[in-house]
Amino acid sequence: MRNISRFIQRLCVVLLPWLSVAAHAQDWQELSIADIMRGYQSGEISSEALTRYYLQRIQTLDQQTGVNAVVTLNPDALADAIAADQQRAAGNGTGALHGVPMLIKDNIDVKGLPTTGGSLALKHNIASSDAFLVAQLRAAGAIIVGKTNMAEWAFSPNVTVSSVAGMTRNPYNLLHTTAGSSGGTGAGVAANFAVAGIGTDTGNSIRGPSSHNALVGIRSTMGLTSRMGVIPLYLRNDIAGPMARSVADAATILQVIATADPADPATRHRPDNVDRNYLQALNTDALQGARIGVMRYYTQQASIDPAVLPLFEQALADLRAQGAVLVEDFAIAGFEDLIQNNWCNTFQDDVNQYLSQQTHAFATRSLAQVLESGLFLPSVAGSLNSMVENARTNAQCPDLFEHERNIHFREAVLSAMQSSGVDALVYPTWSHPARLIGDNSGPTGDNSQHIAPHTGLPTITVPMGYNADGLPSGLSLLGPLYSEAQLIGFAYSYEQATKHRRAPELATAQHNEQD
């Protein structure tokens, strides 16, 4: 009898956490960081149970639905969550993200996990240390649940497919893409596989997937967050940042990772008095009296889908309703010329520098060795070869604060804003919905490539509605250098007035298995 009793006790120890997960499956949909912190404080939620919940969702929904967002689970996630509970019980769980489960894009180093950049050539690239921003997340108490799929080598802004994990699908409509290259983080956070995530953005890759997955994504001012420990595309344009289901969650994460990294040369341009009080910017009245310049270039000169245009016009009406003054005749002189010929191919230099710093147990030390391996999708072979054939050095391509063309572009934008007296610019993040998977020639409508990547100016995208196929669209707000707090306030005011975010309905896979 005593043995039976002991067996039942042990069985309860194993089963109770999972029973708790099942009981709260609906309650824990779309939890915010603030919700979680209140749950921890009241004792209604534990880090262990919440982490089990997300791990269970990944294991039962990610592959089965065909979303395919997560490539690697962190085997230490549950142990880290249990440790977080113990720290909280001892009065030490005070970090802004303490016990908050997060996903990390697979081009960002997480100690002990592979960092592949989506390429089989880097399958055995096990990180010996955390990227600087991951260390900041951990210091704030975040639980790293796993790594997310990405467009291989971050090349594609349109689709997230890799030789490591295959295709990631849009959880709102599995026949469509998630954009790229941070589509795994976008789909994973949208599908409620974690509270929030981190993506990287060279030209679009935070904001595009955030727009396509009804998320808030922030590409901050160049130099605000660290790029160290991240596989680069063009380091001079690369930025890592939050992708979350709410402005408040994105602001919380940005406040944690907006820490100066002495090893990142971009931070030398950063002033000492940067306003990092992003949570204080969460004001529903922030748009009152704000002057917003409307980038009509993206609705007049550029093509826009007839389903996206009314969403943008409604967004403008909603901004007005919140007290914003819209400057409809806003224009940037010479914009067509300014957006041409800005990319500077430093890929080979940047990748070689990253690989040279990896653990000696990983033998691939250069892009040339990657090419020799042949371990990548055939569809990216041309891009890889082109990167080598047309390579330029970092000496030929100074950073955004030193290159004359980038300086001129930034000054033109800021001058136009000052002349019109506007605080921010607004435009559709993408002018077209997410493409069908397999459509490689249809219009993309990616508006994110133009201003922010080449000026270093910050941009935030926030959900602005859905088309008839249930595909989300995003609204972008762009401001002066280090104006993240103001942009967060504007985005929060709009978000709280419109409440566009809704969870996708995940059930059985409806995609074409031949895709």
ChimeraX attribute file (.defattr): number of C-alpha atoms within 10 A of each C-alpha:
attribute: neighborCount
match mode: 1-to-1
recipient: residues
	/A:1	6
	/A:2	7
	/A:3	8
	/A:4	9
	/A:5	10
	/A:6	11
	/A:7	12
	/A:8	12
	/A:9	12
	/A:10	11
	/A:11	11
	/A:12	13
	/A:13	11
	/A:14	11
	/A:15	12
	/A:16	12
	/A:17	17
	/A:18	16
	/A:19	13
	/A:20	15
	/A:21	23
	/A:22	13
	/A:23	11
	/A:24	15
	/A:25	14
	/A:26	9
	/A:27	10
	/A:28	18
	/A:29	15
	/A:30	21
	/A:31	15
	/A:32	18
	/A:33	25
	/A:34	14
	/A:35	13
	/A:36	22
	/A:37	20
	/A:38	13
	/A:39	14
	/A:40	18
	/A:41	13
	/A:42	10
	/A:43	9
	/A:44	9
	/A:45	20
	/A:46	22
	/A:47	26
	/A:48	21
	/A:49	21
	/A:50	25
	/A:51	28
	/A:52	21
	/A:53	23
	/A:54	22
	/A:55	21
	/A:56	16
	/A:57	17
	/A:58	24
	/A:59	14
	/A:60	11
	/A:61	19
	/A:62	24
	/A:63	15
	/A:64	14
	/A:65	17
	/A:66	23
	/A:67	27
	/A:68	25
	/A:69	34
	/A:70	27
	/A:71	20
	/A:72	18
	/A:73	17
	/A:74	19
	/A:75	13
	/A:76	13
	/A:77	21
	/A:78	21
	/A:79	14
	/A:80	23
	/A:81	27
	/A:82	17
	/A:83	16
	/A:84	23
	/A:85	22
	/A:86	14
	/A:87	16
	/A:88	19
	/A:89	11
	/A:90	9
	/A:91	9
	/A:92	12
	/A:93	19
	/A:94	13
	/A:95	16
	/A:96	19
	/A:97	24
	/A:98	26
	/A:99	32
	/A:100	27
	/A:101	29
	/A:102	26
	/A:103	30
	/A:104	28
	/A:105	31
	/A:106	34
	/A:107	28
	/A:108	30
	/A:109	29
	/A:110	27
	/A:111	16
	/A:112	15
	/A:113	22
	/A:114	21
	/A:115	25
	/A:116	29
	/A:117	30
	/A:118	29
	/A:119	26
	/A:120	20
	/A:121	21
	/A:122	20
	/A:123	16
	/A:124	15
	/A:125	23
	/A:126	19
	/A:127	20
	/A:128	16
	/A:129	16
	/A:130	20
	/A:131	20
	/A:132	24
	/A:133	27
	/A:134	23
	/A:135	17
	/A:136	17
	/A:137	24
	/A:138	20
	/A:139	14
	/A:140	20
	/A:141	22
	/A:142	25
	/A:143	26
	/A:144	27
	/A:145	30
	/A:146	26
	/A:147	30
	/A:148	32
	/A:149	35
	/A:150	41
	/A:151	31
	/A:152	28
	/A:153	23
	/A:154	27
	/A:155	19
	/A:156	19
	/A:157	26
	/A:158	25
	/A:159	31
	/A:160	31
	/A:161	29
	/A:162	25
	/A:163	23
	/A:164	22
	/A:165	21
	/A:166	19
	/A:167	24
	/A:168	34
	/A:169	28
	/A:170	33
	/A:171	30
	/A:172	26
	/A:173	23
	/A:174	20
	/A:175	19
	/A:176	22
	/A:177	30
	/A:178	39
	/A:179	36
	/A:180	32
	/A:181	36
	/A:182	36
	/A:183	37
	/A:184	35
	/A:185	38
	/A:186	42
	/A:187	33
	/A:188	30
	/A:189	28
	/A:190	30
	/A:191	26
	/A:192	20
	/A:193	30
	/A:194	29
	/A:195	28
	/A:196	30
	/A:197	31
	/A:198	29
	/A:199	31
	/A:200	33
	/A:201	27
	/A:202	25
	/A:203	28
	/A:204	27
	/A:205	32
	/A:206	34
	/A:207	41
	/A:208	33
	/A:209	35
	/A:210	37
	/A:211	30
	/A:212	32
	/A:213	37
	/A:214	31
	/A:215	34
	/A:216	33
	/A:217	34
	/A:218	33
	/A:219	33
	/A:220	27
	/A:221	23
	/A:222	29
	/A:223	23
	/A:224	28
	/A:225	25
	/A:226	27
	/A:227	28
	/A:228	21
	/A:229	22
	/A:230	26
	/A:231	26
	/A:232	28
	/A:233	24
	/A:234	22
	/A:235	22
	/A:236	26
	/A:237	22
	/A:238	22
	/A:239	28
	/A:240	27
	/A:241	26
	/A:242	29
	/A:243	36
	/A:244	32
	/A:245	30
	/A:246	25
	/A:247	30
	/A:248	23
	/A:249	21
	/A:250	26
	/A:251	28
	/A:252	19
	/A:253	27
	/A:254	27
	/A:255	18
	/A:256	21
	/A:257	22
	/A:258	19
	/A:259	17
	/A:260	18
	/A:261	19
	/A:262	11
	/A:263	12
	/A:264	15
	/A:265	14
	/A:266	21
	/A:267	18
	/A:268	13
	/A:269	11
	/A:270	16
	/A:271	11
	/A:272	8
	/A:273	7
	/A:274	14
	/A:275	13
	/A:276	19
	/A:277	14
	/A:278	21
	/A:279	19
	/A:280	11
	/A:281	21
	/A:282	22
	/A:283	16
	/A:284	17
	/A:285	17
	/A:286	21
	/A:287	24
	/A:288	16
	/A:289	14
	/A:290	21
	/A:291	20
	/A:292	28
	/A:293	25
	/A:294	22
	/A:295	18
	/A:296	16
	/A:297	15
	/A:298	20
	/A:299	18
	/A:300	9
	/A:301	9
	/A:302	11
	/A:303	15
	/A:304	19
	/A:305	15
	/A:306	11
	/A:307	16
	/A:308	22
	/A:309	17
	/A:310	13
	/A:311	20
	/A:312	22
	/A:313	13
	/A:314	13
	/A:315	22
	/A:316	21
	/A:317	13
	/A:318	18
	/A:319	24
	/A:320	19
	/A:321	14
	/A:322	20
	/A:323	16
	/A:324	20
	/A:325	18
	/A:326	20
	/A:327	16
	/A:328	11
	/A:329	10
	/A:330	20
	/A:331	17
	/A:332	16
	/A:333	12
	/A:334	10
	/A:335	15
	/A:336	11
	/A:337	9
	/A:338	20
	/A:339	14
	/A:340	9
	/A:341	8
	/A:342	14
	/A:343	15
	/A:344	19
	/A:345	22
	/A:346	25
	/A:347	25
	/A:348	24
	/A:349	21
	/A:350	20
	/A:351	20
	/A:352	18
	/A:353	16
	/A:354	17
	/A:355	19
	/A:356	14
	/A:357	10
	/A:358	18
	/A:359	15
	/A:360	12
	/A:361	10
	/A:362	15
	/A:363	14
	/A:364	20
	/A:365	18
	/A:366	17
	/A:367	22
	/A:368	14
	/A:369	13
	/A:370	17
	/A:371	15
	/A:372	9
	/A:373	12
	/A:374	13
	/A:375	16
	/A:376	21
	/A:377	16
	/A:378	10
	/A:379	12
	/A:380	18
	/A:381	14
	/A:382	9
	/A:383	13
	/A:384	19
	/A:385	14
	/A:386	12
	/A:387	16
	/A:388	17
	/A:389	10
	/A:390	12
	/A:391	15
	/A:392	16
	/A:393	14
	/A:394	18
	/A:395	9
	/A:396	11
	/A:397	16
	/A:398	15
	/A:399	21
	/A:400	20
	/A:401	18
	/A:402	10
	/A:403	13
	/A:404	12
	/A:405	16
	/A:406	22
	/A:407	16
	/A:408	14
	/A:409	23
	/A:410	22
	/A:411	13
	/A:412	18
	/A:413	21
	/A:414	21
	/A:415	14
	/A:416	16
	/A:417	22
	/A:418	12
	/A:419	9
	/A:420	16
	/A:421	15
	/A:422	20
	/A:423	21
	/A:424	22
	/A:425	22
	/A:426	23
	/A:427	24
	/A:428	31
	/A:429	30
	/A:430	25
	/A:431	26
	/A:432	22
	/A:433	28
	/A:434	27
	/A:435	22
	/A:436	17
	/A:437	21
	/A:438	12
	/A:439	12
	/A:440	11
	/A:441	7
	/A:442	10
	/A:443	15
	/A:444	19
	/A:445	19
	/A:446	21
	/A:447	20
	/A:448	24
	/A:449	18
	/A:450	17
	/A:451	21
	/A:452	22
	/A:453	26
	/A:454	26
	/A:455	26
	/A:456	27
	/A:457	22
	/A:458	23
	/A:459	29
	/A:460	27
	/A:461	32
	/A:462	31
	/A:463	31
	/A:464	27
	/A:465	24
	/A:466	21
	/A:467	14
	/A:468	7
	/A:469	10
	/A:470	12
	/A:471	22
	/A:472	26
	/A:473	32
	/A:474	33
	/A:475	25
	/A:476	26
	/A:477	24
	/A:478	24
	/A:479	25
	/A:480	22
	/A:481	19
	/A:482	22
	/A:483	20
	/A:484	29
	/A:485	20
	/A:486	22
	/A:487	29
	/A:488	28
	/A:489	24
	/A:490	29
	/A:491	30
	/A:492	25
	/A:493	24
	/A:494	28
	/A:495	22
	/A:496	14
	/A:497	15
	/A:498	15
	/A:499	12
	/A:500	18
	/A:501	21
	/A:502	17
	/A:503	16
	/A:504	18
	/A:505	10
	/A:506	17
	/A:507	11
	/A:508	11
	/A:509	18
	/A:510	11
	/A:511	16
	/A:512	10
	/A:513	7
	/A:514	4
	/A:515	9
